[in-house]
Amino acid sequence: MKATEVRDLTPDQLDAKLVELKREAFNLRFQGASGQLENTVRVREIRRDVARIKTILKEKMTTA
């Protein structure tokens, strides 16, 4: 997910996306622990997307 895509979302949409990504990260951690994880790069992508969303949410809250 690109930063420009994230910036276009409203704070409510960002919160929903954050919950969705955290749920996916949780599931991927279990897949990794059980040896069923096929796409290991996805873990890093999700972690970075979560950080990106949190940063942009913080920016939007301080400017609003």
C-alpha distances in whole Angstrom, upper triangle without the diagonal:
4,7,8,7,7,11,12,12,15,16,17,14,12,15,15,11,12,15,13,11,14,16,14,15,19,19,18,20,23,22,22,26,27,26,24,21,20,17,17,14,12,13,12,9,9,11,9,7,10,11,9,10,13,14,13,15,18,18,18,21,23,23,23
4,5,5,7,9,10,12,15,16,18,15,13,16,17,13,14,18,16,14,17,20,18,18,22,23,21,23,26,26,25,29,30,30,28,24,23,20,20,16,15,16,14,11,12,13,10,8,12,12,9,10,14,13,12,14,17,16,17,20,21,21,22
4,5,5,6,9,10,13,14,16,14,12,15,16,13,14,18,17,15,18,20,19,19,23,24,23,25,28,28,27,30,32,32,30,27,26,23,22,19,17,18,16,13,13,14,11,9,11,11,7,8,11,10,8,11,14,12,13,16,18,17,19
4,5,5,6,9,12,14,17,14,13,16,17,15,16,19,19,18,20,23,22,22,26,27,26,28,31,30,30,33,35,35,33,29,29,25,25,22,20,21,19,16,16,17,14,12,15,14,11,11,14,13,10,13,15,14,14,17,18,17,18
4,6,5,7,11,13,14,12,11,14,14,12,14,17,16,15,18,20,19,20,23,24,24,26,29,28,29,32,33,33,31,27,27,23,24,21,18,20,18,15,15,17,14,11,13,14,11,10,14,14,11,13,16,15,14,18,20,19,19
4,5,6,9,10,12,9,7,11,12,9,11,14,14,13,16,18,18,18,21,23,22,24,27,27,27,30,32,32,30,27,27,23,23,20,18,19,17,14,13,15,12,9,11,11,8,7,10,10,7,9,12,12,11,14,16,16,16
4,5,8,9,12,11,9,13,14,12,13,17,17,16,19,21,21,22,25,26,26,28,30,31,31,34,36,35,34,30,30,27,27,24,22,22,20,17,17,18,15,12,13,13,10,9,11,10,7,9,11,10,9,12,14,13,14
4,7,10,12,10,10,13,14,13,15,18,18,17,20,22,22,23,26,27,27,29,32,32,32,35,37,37,35,32,31,28,28,25,23,24,23,19,19,20,18,15,16,16,13,11,14,14,10,11,14,13,11,14,17,15,15
4,7,8,6,6,10,10,10,12,14,15,15,18,19,20,21,23,25,25,27,29,30,31,33,35,35,33,30,30,27,27,25,22,23,22,19,17,19,17,14,14,15,12,10,13,13,10,10,13,13,10,13,16,15,14
4,5,5,6,9,10,10,12,14,15,16,18,20,21,22,24,26,27,28,31,31,32,35,36,37,35,32,33,30,30,28,25,25,24,21,20,20,19,16,15,17,14,11,13,14,10,9,12,12,9,11,14,13,12
4,5,5,6,9,10,10,12,14,15,16,18,20,21,22,24,25,27,29,30,31,33,35,36,34,31,32,29,29,27,24,24,23,21,19,19,18,15,14,15,13,10,10,12,9,6,10,10,8,8,12,12,11
4,5,5,6,9,10,11,13,14,16,17,19,20,21,23,25,26,28,29,30,32,34,35,33,31,32,29,29,27,24,24,24,22,19,20,19,16,15,16,15,12,12,15,12,10,13,14,11,12,15,16,14
4,5,5,6,9,10,11,12,14,15,17,18,20,21,22,24,26,27,28,30,32,33,31,28,29,26,27,25,21,22,22,19,17,18,18,14,13,15,14,10,12,14,12,10,14,15,13,14,17,17,16
4,5,5,6,9,10,10,12,14,15,16,18,20,21,22,25,26,26,28,30,31,29,27,27,25,24,22,19,19,19,16,14,15,14,11,10,12,10,7,8,11,9,7,11,12,11,12,15,16,15
4,5,5,6,9,10,11,12,14,15,17,19,20,21,23,25,26,27,29,30,29,26,28,25,25,23,20,19,20,18,15,15,15,12,10,12,12,8,9,12,11,8,11,14,12,12,16,17,16
4,5,5,6,9,10,11,13,14,16,17,19,20,22,23,24,26,28,29,27,25,26,24,24,23,19,19,20,17,14,16,16,13,11,14,14,11,12,15,14,12,15,17,15,16,19,20,19
4,5,5,6,9,10,11,12,14,15,16,18,20,21,22,24,26,27,25,22,23,21,21,19,16,16,16,14,11,13,13,10,9,12,11,8,10,13,12,11,15,16,15,16,20,21,20
4,5,5,6,9,10,10,12,14,15,16,19,20,21,23,25,25,24,21,23,20,20,19,15,14,15,13,10,10,11,8,6,9,10,7,8,11,11,10,13,15,15,15,18,20,20
4,6,5,6,9,10,11,12,14,15,17,19,20,21,23,24,23,21,23,21,20,20,16,15,17,15,11,12,14,12,9,12,13,11,11,15,15,13,16,18,18,18,21,23,22
4,6,5,6,9,10,11,12,14,16,17,18,20,22,23,21,18,20,18,18,18,14,14,15,14,10,12,14,11,10,13,14,12,13,17,16,15,18,20,20,20,24,25,24
4,5,5,6,9,10,10,12,14,15,16,18,20,21,19,16,18,15,15,14,11,10,12,10,6,8,10,8,7,11,11,10,12,15,15,15,17,19,19,20,23,25,24
4,5,5,6,9,10,11,13,14,15,17,19,20,19,16,18,17,16,16,12,11,12,12,8,9,11,10,7,11,13,11,12,15,16,15,17,20,20,21,23,25,25
4,5,5,6,9,10,11,13,14,16,17,19,17,15,17,16,16,17,13,12,14,14,10,11,14,13,11,14,16,15,15,19,20,18,21,23,23,23,26,28,28
4,5,5,6,9,10,11,12,14,15,16,14,12,14,13,13,13,10,9,12,11,8,10,13,12,11,14,16,15,16,19,20,19,22,24,24,25,28,30,29
4,5,5,6,9,10,10,12,14,15,14,12,14,12,11,12,9,7,9,10,7,8,11,11,9,12,15,14,15,18,19,19,21,24,24,25,27,29,29
4,5,5,7,9,10,11,13,14,14,12,15,14,13,15,12,10,13,13,10,11,14,14,12,15,18,17,17,20,22,21,23,26,26,26,29,31,31
4,5,5,6,9,10,11,12,11,10,13,13,12,14,11,10,14,14,11,13,16,16,15,18,20,19,20,23,24,24,26,29,29,29,32,34,34
4,5,5,6,9,10,10,9,7,10,9,9,11,8,7,11,12,10,11,14,14,14,17,19,19,20,23,24,24,26,28,29,30,32,34,34
4,5,5,6,9,10,10,8,12,12,10,12,11,8,11,13,11,11,15,16,15,17,20,20,20,23,25,25,26,29,30,30,32,35,35
4,5,5,6,9,8,8,12,13,12,15,13,11,15,16,15,15,19,19,18,21,23,23,23,26,28,28,29,32,33,33,35,38,38
4,5,5,6,5,5,9,10,10,13,12,11,14,16,14,16,19,19,19,22,24,24,25,27,29,29,31,33,34,35,37,39,39
4,5,5,6,5,8,10,8,12,11,9,13,15,14,15,18,19,19,21,23,24,24,27,29,29,30,33,34,35,37,39,39
4,6,8,8,12,13,12,15,15,13,16,18,17,17,20,22,21,23,26,26,26,29,31,31,32,35,36,36,38,41,41
4,6,8,11,14,13,17,16,15,18,20,19,20,23,24,23,26,28,28,29,32,33,33,35,37,38,39,41,43,44
4,6,8,11,11,15,15,14,17,19,19,19,22,24,24,26,28,29,29,32,34,34,36,38,39,40,42,44,44
4,6,9,10,14,13,13,16,18,17,19,22,22,23,25,27,27,29,31,33,33,35,37,38,39,41,43,43
4,6,6,10,10,10,13,14,14,16,18,19,20,22,24,24,26,28,29,30,32,34,35,36,38,40,40
4,6,9,9,11,13,14,15,17,19,19,21,23,24,25,27,29,30,31,33,35,35,37,39,40,41
4,6,6,8,10,11,12,14,15,16,18,20,21,22,24,26,27,28,30,31,32,34,36,37,38
4,5,6,8,9,11,12,14,15,16,18,19,21,22,24,25,27,28,30,31,33,35,36,37
4,5,5,6,9,10,11,12,15,16,17,19,20,21,23,24,26,27,29,31,32,33,35
4,5,5,6,9,10,10,12,14,15,16,18,20,21,22,24,26,27,28,30,31,32
4,5,5,6,9,10,11,13,14,16,17,19,20,21,23,25,26,27,29,31,32
4,5,5,6,9,10,11,12,14,15,17,18,20,21,23,24,26,27,29,30
4,5,5,6,9,10,10,12,14,15,16,18,20,21,22,24,26,27,28
4,5,5,6,9,10,10,12,14,15,16,18,20,21,22,24,26,27
4,6,5,6,9,10,11,12,15,15,17,19,20,21,23,25,26
4,5,5,6,9,10,11,12,14,15,17,18,20,21,23,24
4,5,5,6,9,10,11,12,14,15,16,18,20,21,22
4,5,5,6,9,10,10,12,14,15,16,18,20,21
4,5,5,6,9,10,11,12,14,15,17,19,20
4,6,5,6,9,10,11,12,14,16,17,18
4,5,5,6,8,10,10,12,14,15,16
4,6,5,6,9,10,10,12,14,15
4,5,5,6,9,10,11,13,14
4,5,5,6,9,10,11,12
4,5,5,6,9,10,10
4,5,5,6,9,10
4,5,5,6,9
4,6,5,6
4,6,5
4,6
4
